[in-house]
Amino acid sequence: MASAQAATAATEWTLAAAVEEFAVISELAEEHGFRLSMFGSVVRKGRGRDLDLLLSPFGSTEHSEVRFLARFGGVLKGTRLNVAHNVRAFQVEKSGRLYDFVFGGFWSPRR
């Protein structure tokens, strides 16, 4: 039981850890034409099982989910698709942590 608790503690996100990671992921997102935002339990409660990140198309840079995910690395753990809202989500595990990348065009990109 102690080892299961240690594994959970090692993979749980805190707000402080998310803030540290945010700048690096945000820069990568912008290189691939996306603006990055955080949402979910880590922001609301200060901790959570995964880090929820919204990537919205931004500017005139070509945006590519596939290239972003390839450069980010990690192991794909699951996908979700909401056709009605044009939203795609990919759960990725990297270095023992879960990231939930949600891609969607919620407003028109600026040109």
Rosetta constraint file for C-alpha pairs under 8 A:
AtomPair CA 1 CA 5 HARMONIC 6.35 0.50
AtomPair CA 2 CA 6 HARMONIC 6.18 0.50
AtomPair CA 3 CA 7 HARMONIC 6.13 0.50
AtomPair CA 4 CA 8 HARMONIC 6.21 0.50
AtomPair CA 5 CA 9 HARMONIC 6.11 0.50
AtomPair CA 6 CA 10 HARMONIC 6.09 0.50
AtomPair CA 7 CA 11 HARMONIC 6.35 0.50
AtomPair CA 8 CA 12 HARMONIC 6.01 0.50
AtomPair CA 10 CA 96 HARMONIC 7.46 0.50
AtomPair CA 11 CA 49 HARMONIC 7.01 0.50
AtomPair CA 11 CA 96 HARMONIC 5.70 0.50
AtomPair CA 11 CA 97 HARMONIC 4.97 0.50
AtomPair CA 11 CA 98 HARMONIC 7.39 0.50
AtomPair CA 12 CA 47 HARMONIC 6.94 0.50
AtomPair CA 12 CA 48 HARMONIC 5.77 0.50
AtomPair CA 12 CA 49 HARMONIC 4.91 0.50
AtomPair CA 12 CA 50 HARMONIC 6.99 0.50
AtomPair CA 12 CA 97 HARMONIC 7.20 0.50
AtomPair CA 13 CA 17 HARMONIC 6.34 0.50
AtomPair CA 13 CA 18 HARMONIC 6.65 0.50
AtomPair CA 13 CA 42 HARMONIC 6.73 0.50
AtomPair CA 13 CA 47 HARMONIC 5.30 0.50
AtomPair CA 13 CA 48 HARMONIC 5.20 0.50
AtomPair CA 13 CA 49 HARMONIC 6.02 0.50
AtomPair CA 13 CA 50 HARMONIC 6.37 0.50
AtomPair CA 13 CA 51 HARMONIC 6.70 0.50
AtomPair CA 13 CA 97 HARMONIC 7.64 0.50
AtomPair CA 14 CA 18 HARMONIC 6.23 0.50
AtomPair CA 14 CA 42 HARMONIC 6.24 0.50
AtomPair CA 14 CA 46 HARMONIC 5.66 0.50
AtomPair CA 14 CA 47 HARMONIC 4.23 0.50
AtomPair CA 14 CA 48 HARMONIC 6.66 0.50
AtomPair CA 15 CA 19 HARMONIC 6.14 0.50
AtomPair CA 15 CA 42 HARMONIC 5.62 0.50
AtomPair CA 15 CA 43 HARMONIC 6.44 0.50
AtomPair CA 15 CA 46 HARMONIC 4.88 0.50
AtomPair CA 15 CA 47 HARMONIC 5.88 0.50
AtomPair CA 16 CA 20 HARMONIC 6.39 0.50
AtomPair CA 17 CA 21 HARMONIC 6.36 0.50
AtomPair CA 18 CA 22 HARMONIC 5.92 0.50
AtomPair CA 18 CA 42 HARMONIC 7.70 0.50
AtomPair CA 18 CA 51 HARMONIC 7.14 0.50
AtomPair CA 19 CA 23 HARMONIC 7.29 0.50
AtomPair CA 20 CA 24 HARMONIC 7.99 0.50
AtomPair CA 21 CA 25 HARMONIC 6.44 0.50
AtomPair CA 22 CA 26 HARMONIC 5.82 0.50
AtomPair CA 23 CA 27 HARMONIC 6.23 0.50
AtomPair CA 24 CA 28 HARMONIC 6.47 0.50
AtomPair CA 25 CA 29 HARMONIC 6.04 0.50
AtomPair CA 25 CA 36 HARMONIC 7.84 0.50
AtomPair CA 26 CA 30 HARMONIC 6.20 0.50
AtomPair CA 26 CA 35 HARMONIC 7.04 0.50
AtomPair CA 26 CA 36 HARMONIC 5.45 0.50
AtomPair CA 27 CA 31 HARMONIC 6.34 0.50
AtomPair CA 28 CA 32 HARMONIC 6.62 0.50
AtomPair CA 28 CA 68 HARMONIC 7.22 0.50
AtomPair CA 28 CA 72 HARMONIC 7.79 0.50
AtomPair CA 29 CA 33 HARMONIC 6.37 0.50
AtomPair CA 29 CA 34 HARMONIC 5.00 0.50
AtomPair CA 29 CA 35 HARMONIC 6.35 0.50
AtomPair CA 29 CA 36 HARMONIC 6.48 0.50
AtomPair CA 29 CA 55 HARMONIC 7.24 0.50
AtomPair CA 29 CA 68 HARMONIC 6.68 0.50
AtomPair CA 30 CA 34 HARMONIC 4.91 0.50
AtomPair CA 30 CA 35 HARMONIC 5.91 0.50
AtomPair CA 30 CA 36 HARMONIC 7.76 0.50
AtomPair CA 30 CA 58 HARMONIC 7.86 0.50
AtomPair CA 31 CA 61 HARMONIC 7.96 0.50
AtomPair CA 32 CA 61 HARMONIC 7.08 0.50
AtomPair CA 32 CA 62 HARMONIC 6.75 0.50
AtomPair CA 32 CA 63 HARMONIC 5.11 0.50
AtomPair CA 32 CA 64 HARMONIC 5.99 0.50
AtomPair CA 32 CA 65 HARMONIC 7.77 0.50
AtomPair CA 32 CA 67 HARMONIC 7.25 0.50
AtomPair CA 32 CA 68 HARMONIC 5.99 0.50
AtomPair CA 33 CA 57 HARMONIC 5.80 0.50
AtomPair CA 33 CA 58 HARMONIC 5.54 0.50
AtomPair CA 33 CA 59 HARMONIC 6.76 0.50
AtomPair CA 33 CA 60 HARMONIC 7.44 0.50
AtomPair CA 33 CA 61 HARMONIC 4.84 0.50
AtomPair CA 33 CA 62 HARMONIC 5.53 0.50
AtomPair CA 33 CA 63 HARMONIC 4.22 0.50
AtomPair CA 33 CA 64 HARMONIC 7.17 0.50
AtomPair CA 34 CA 55 HARMONIC 5.44 0.50
AtomPair CA 34 CA 56 HARMONIC 5.13 0.50
AtomPair CA 34 CA 57 HARMONIC 4.51 0.50
AtomPair CA 34 CA 58 HARMONIC 5.06 0.50
AtomPair CA 34 CA 63 HARMONIC 6.43 0.50
AtomPair CA 35 CA 54 HARMONIC 7.98 0.50
AtomPair CA 35 CA 55 HARMONIC 5.55 0.50
AtomPair CA 35 CA 56 HARMONIC 5.27 0.50
AtomPair CA 35 CA 57 HARMONIC 6.37 0.50
AtomPair CA 35 CA 58 HARMONIC 5.73 0.50
AtomPair CA 36 CA 53 HARMONIC 6.68 0.50
AtomPair CA 36 CA 54 HARMONIC 5.68 0.50
AtomPair CA 36 CA 55 HARMONIC 4.83 0.50
AtomPair CA 36 CA 56 HARMONIC 6.73 0.50
AtomPair CA 37 CA 53 HARMONIC 5.68 0.50
AtomPair CA 37 CA 54 HARMONIC 5.07 0.50
AtomPair CA 37 CA 55 HARMONIC 6.65 0.50
AtomPair CA 38 CA 43 HARMONIC 7.04 0.50
AtomPair CA 38 CA 51 HARMONIC 7.68 0.50
AtomPair CA 38 CA 52 HARMONIC 5.95 0.50
AtomPair CA 38 CA 53 HARMONIC 4.71 0.50
AtomPair CA 38 CA 54 HARMONIC 6.23 0.50
AtomPair CA 39 CA 43 HARMONIC 5.70 0.50
AtomPair CA 39 CA 44 HARMONIC 7.56 0.50
AtomPair CA 39 CA 51 HARMONIC 7.93 0.50
AtomPair CA 39 CA 52 HARMONIC 5.51 0.50
AtomPair CA 39 CA 53 HARMONIC 6.26 0.50
AtomPair CA 39 CA 54 HARMONIC 7.36 0.50
AtomPair CA 40 CA 44 HARMONIC 6.17 0.50
AtomPair CA 40 CA 51 HARMONIC 7.39 0.50
AtomPair CA 40 CA 52 HARMONIC 5.61 0.50
AtomPair CA 41 CA 45 HARMONIC 5.30 0.50
AtomPair CA 41 CA 46 HARMONIC 6.87 0.50
AtomPair CA 41 CA 47 HARMONIC 6.25 0.50
AtomPair CA 41 CA 48 HARMONIC 5.38 0.50
AtomPair CA 41 CA 51 HARMONIC 7.99 0.50
AtomPair CA 41 CA 52 HARMONIC 7.94 0.50
AtomPair CA 42 CA 46 HARMONIC 4.61 0.50
AtomPair CA 42 CA 47 HARMONIC 4.22 0.50
AtomPair CA 42 CA 48 HARMONIC 4.94 0.50
AtomPair CA 42 CA 50 HARMONIC 7.78 0.50
AtomPair CA 42 CA 51 HARMONIC 6.59 0.50
AtomPair CA 42 CA 52 HARMONIC 7.82 0.50
AtomPair CA 43 CA 47 HARMONIC 7.33 0.50
AtomPair CA 49 CA 98 HARMONIC 7.07 0.50
AtomPair CA 50 CA 97 HARMONIC 7.06 0.50
AtomPair CA 50 CA 98 HARMONIC 4.72 0.50
AtomPair CA 50 CA 99 HARMONIC 5.43 0.50
AtomPair CA 50 CA 100 HARMONIC 6.48 0.50
AtomPair CA 51 CA 98 HARMONIC 6.41 0.50
AtomPair CA 51 CA 99 HARMONIC 4.83 0.50
AtomPair CA 51 CA 100 HARMONIC 5.82 0.50
AtomPair CA 52 CA 99 HARMONIC 6.28 0.50
AtomPair CA 52 CA 100 HARMONIC 4.75 0.50
AtomPair CA 52 CA 101 HARMONIC 6.30 0.50
AtomPair CA 52 CA 102 HARMONIC 7.46 0.50
AtomPair CA 53 CA 99 HARMONIC 7.39 0.50
AtomPair CA 53 CA 100 HARMONIC 6.01 0.50
AtomPair CA 53 CA 101 HARMONIC 5.03 0.50
AtomPair CA 53 CA 102 HARMONIC 6.04 0.50
AtomPair CA 54 CA 101 HARMONIC 6.05 0.50
AtomPair CA 54 CA 102 HARMONIC 4.76 0.50
AtomPair CA 54 CA 103 HARMONIC 6.00 0.50
AtomPair CA 54 CA 104 HARMONIC 7.53 0.50
AtomPair CA 55 CA 101 HARMONIC 6.99 0.50
AtomPair CA 55 CA 102 HARMONIC 5.98 0.50
AtomPair CA 55 CA 103 HARMONIC 4.86 0.50
AtomPair CA 55 CA 104 HARMONIC 6.58 0.50
AtomPair CA 56 CA 103 HARMONIC 6.01 0.50
AtomPair CA 56 CA 104 HARMONIC 5.41 0.50
AtomPair CA 56 CA 105 HARMONIC 5.40 0.50
AtomPair CA 56 CA 106 HARMONIC 6.89 0.50
AtomPair CA 57 CA 63 HARMONIC 6.38 0.50
AtomPair CA 57 CA 104 HARMONIC 7.32 0.50
AtomPair CA 57 CA 105 HARMONIC 5.97 0.50
AtomPair CA 57 CA 108 HARMONIC 7.97 0.50
AtomPair CA 57 CA 109 HARMONIC 5.95 0.50
AtomPair CA 58 CA 63 HARMONIC 7.96 0.50
AtomPair CA 58 CA 109 HARMONIC 4.87 0.50
AtomPair CA 58 CA 110 HARMONIC 6.40 0.50
AtomPair CA 59 CA 109 HARMONIC 5.50 0.50
AtomPair CA 59 CA 110 HARMONIC 4.83 0.50
AtomPair CA 59 CA 111 HARMONIC 5.49 0.50
AtomPair CA 60 CA 109 HARMONIC 7.41 0.50
AtomPair CA 60 CA 110 HARMONIC 6.82 0.50
AtomPair CA 60 CA 111 HARMONIC 5.20 0.50
AtomPair CA 64 CA 68 HARMONIC 6.21 0.50
AtomPair CA 65 CA 69 HARMONIC 6.11 0.50
AtomPair CA 65 CA 103 HARMONIC 7.51 0.50
AtomPair CA 66 CA 70 HARMONIC 6.07 0.50
AtomPair CA 67 CA 71 HARMONIC 6.13 0.50
AtomPair CA 68 CA 72 HARMONIC 6.10 0.50
AtomPair CA 69 CA 73 HARMONIC 6.13 0.50
AtomPair CA 73 CA 94 HARMONIC 7.14 0.50
AtomPair CA 74 CA 92 HARMONIC 6.04 0.50
AtomPair CA 74 CA 93 HARMONIC 5.43 0.50
AtomPair CA 74 CA 94 HARMONIC 4.35 0.50
AtomPair CA 74 CA 95 HARMONIC 7.50 0.50
AtomPair CA 75 CA 92 HARMONIC 5.38 0.50
AtomPair CA 75 CA 93 HARMONIC 5.14 0.50
AtomPair CA 75 CA 94 HARMONIC 6.41 0.50
AtomPair CA 76 CA 90 HARMONIC 7.02 0.50
AtomPair CA 76 CA 91 HARMONIC 6.03 0.50
AtomPair CA 76 CA 92 HARMONIC 4.53 0.50
AtomPair CA 76 CA 93 HARMONIC 6.50 0.50
AtomPair CA 77 CA 90 HARMONIC 7.56 0.50
AtomPair CA 77 CA 91 HARMONIC 5.36 0.50
AtomPair CA 77 CA 92 HARMONIC 5.43 0.50
AtomPair CA 77 CA 93 HARMONIC 6.62 0.50
AtomPair CA 78 CA 90 HARMONIC 5.86 0.50
AtomPair CA 78 CA 91 HARMONIC 5.11 0.50
AtomPair CA 78 CA 92 HARMONIC 7.29 0.50
AtomPair CA 79 CA 88 HARMONIC 7.43 0.50
AtomPair CA 79 CA 89 HARMONIC 5.50 0.50
AtomPair CA 79 CA 90 HARMONIC 4.52 0.50
AtomPair CA 79 CA 91 HARMONIC 6.21 0.50
AtomPair CA 80 CA 88 HARMONIC 5.80 0.50
AtomPair CA 80 CA 89 HARMONIC 4.97 0.50
AtomPair CA 80 CA 90 HARMONIC 6.57 0.50
AtomPair CA 81 CA 86 HARMONIC 7.72 0.50
AtomPair CA 81 CA 87 HARMONIC 5.98 0.50
AtomPair CA 81 CA 88 HARMONIC 4.63 0.50
AtomPair CA 81 CA 89 HARMONIC 6.39 0.50
AtomPair CA 82 CA 86 HARMONIC 5.86 0.50
AtomPair CA 82 CA 87 HARMONIC 5.11 0.50
AtomPair CA 82 CA 88 HARMONIC 6.36 0.50
AtomPair CA 83 CA 87 HARMONIC 6.54 0.50
AtomPair CA 85 CA 104 HARMONIC 7.86 0.50
AtomPair CA 86 CA 104 HARMONIC 6.07 0.50
AtomPair CA 86 CA 105 HARMONIC 7.13 0.50
AtomPair CA 87 CA 102 HARMONIC 6.92 0.50
AtomPair CA 87 CA 103 HARMONIC 5.67 0.50
AtomPair CA 87 CA 104 HARMONIC 4.57 0.50
AtomPair CA 87 CA 105 HARMONIC 7.48 0.50
AtomPair CA 88 CA 102 HARMONIC 5.82 0.50
AtomPair CA 88 CA 103 HARMONIC 5.19 0.50
AtomPair CA 88 CA 104 HARMONIC 6.57 0.50
AtomPair CA 89 CA 100 HARMONIC 6.81 0.50
AtomPair CA 89 CA 101 HARMONIC 5.47 0.50
AtomPair CA 89 CA 102 HARMONIC 4.23 0.50
AtomPair CA 89 CA 103 HARMONIC 6.01 0.50
AtomPair CA 90 CA 100 HARMONIC 5.83 0.50
AtomPair CA 90 CA 101 HARMONIC 5.23 0.50
AtomPair CA 90 CA 102 HARMONIC 6.55 0.50
AtomPair CA 91 CA 98 HARMONIC 6.79 0.50
AtomPair CA 91 CA 99 HARMONIC 5.64 0.50
AtomPair CA 91 CA 100 HARMONIC 4.43 0.50
AtomPair CA 91 CA 101 HARMONIC 6.23 0.50
AtomPair CA 92 CA 98 HARMONIC 5.73 0.50
AtomPair CA 92 CA 99 HARMONIC 5.18 0.50
AtomPair CA 92 CA 100 HARMONIC 6.43 0.50
AtomPair CA 92 CA 101 HARMONIC 7.71 0.50
AtomPair CA 93 CA 97 HARMONIC 5.42 0.50
AtomPair CA 93 CA 98 HARMONIC 4.53 0.50
AtomPair CA 93 CA 99 HARMONIC 6.24 0.50
AtomPair CA 94 CA 98 HARMONIC 6.59 0.50
AtomPair CA 94 CA 99 HARMONIC 7.73 0.50
AtomPair CA 105 CA 109 HARMONIC 7.98 0.50
